[in-house]
Amino acid sequence: ACATVMSAVTTAVDARAPPDRAFLVGMMGAGKSTLGRALAASLGWTFADSDDEIARRTGRSVAELFDRVGEGGFRLLETQIVDELTQRPNVVVATGGGAVLNPRSRARLSERGCVIYLHADPDALWRRTRDDTRRPLLQVADPRQTLAALYRMRDPLYRECAHALVDTTAQDVACATADVLTVLLARIDAPD
């Protein structure tokens, strides 16, 4: 069913010019990178992942950067990278989960493109991230409790800067991508 919807939505997107930037925000494990790649391919746009871009430029993984410069140092790099990525045309950007912590980044995201909050409930996020050792904020004594606390703190920030919310809790990539494409079409049709 989602493949048919996806085909129809992609055809409709091709018939009109969508906003030229889509920014995916949400918690770790919400599907930003996976869905972002699929969305970019559907639109014929480039895909950028802010965490991957930081790692590429510094030659270090996110976990190594957290160890080396701390979360504060990492967030400074992230703010700079998000600023640069959000100025590119025809791009889908998957932001790091903490990119919305900086008020300036939230404002830039909202002003420069269509921000879509990929939401998943905390139980789904835990199932998706619990075995991933590349997530430095979860390398603690009680990672599930940490994830829940991060969700409570960040959820209002994602909602603040998002133009739309797509729930990925129980959706596969094709269905969630179709939902995001529908959101982009709605942004085209909405009056300014």
Summary of the structure (lengths in Angstrom):
residues: 192
radius of gyration: 16.2
end to end distance: 32.5
largest distance: 51.3
contacts: 620
relative contact order: 0.21
helix: 62%
strand: 12%
